[in-house]
Amino acid sequence: MVNKQEFQSGHKGGCGSMGRGRFGGPWGRGNFGKFWGGRMAAFGQPPINIEDTEAAFTISLYAAGLNKANVTLAVKNDVLTIAYPGSEQAGSESTSSGYTYQEFSPRGFERQFQLNGKVLVDQISATYTDGILTVTLPKNPETNKPAQSITVG
């Protein structure tokens, strides 16, 4: 819902016909900012694919340019956490590193996955090749039952 008072103010600002007057609030974007504000964290996360095979789950995380020595994988309370500290220089001017402006650098992230007792935690393995972190999670045969077919009568 748009704030009528701001909408009717006619202030167009420097944003063309849409104008900043229609988009007040956090980040100067009113309802737009409220909508995206809670979702922006997901944009900073590296994308993943999860493959479910008969023997294992495989998480493929796209994260080019990482130093694999700084990637940490930990399992605590049946939750797998994949983390990378990254650097805080992205998007800032920095002459000390030789860059006038820098838009990309390995950014920090943390992804968590609930294992639900379906994985043999002591056999988890990971590799990092060509910008893809691949984590193999062998299935626990005791807790991974095949799907059952149920007929509708």
Secondary structure, 3 states (H helix, E strand, C coil): CCCHHHHHCCCCCCCCCCCHHHCCCHHHCHHHHHHHHCCHHHHCCCCEEEEECCCEEEEEEECCCCCHHHCEEEEECCEEEEEECCCCCCCCCECCCCECCCCCCCCCEEEEEECCCCECHHHCEEEEECCEEEEEEEECCCCCCCCCCCCCC
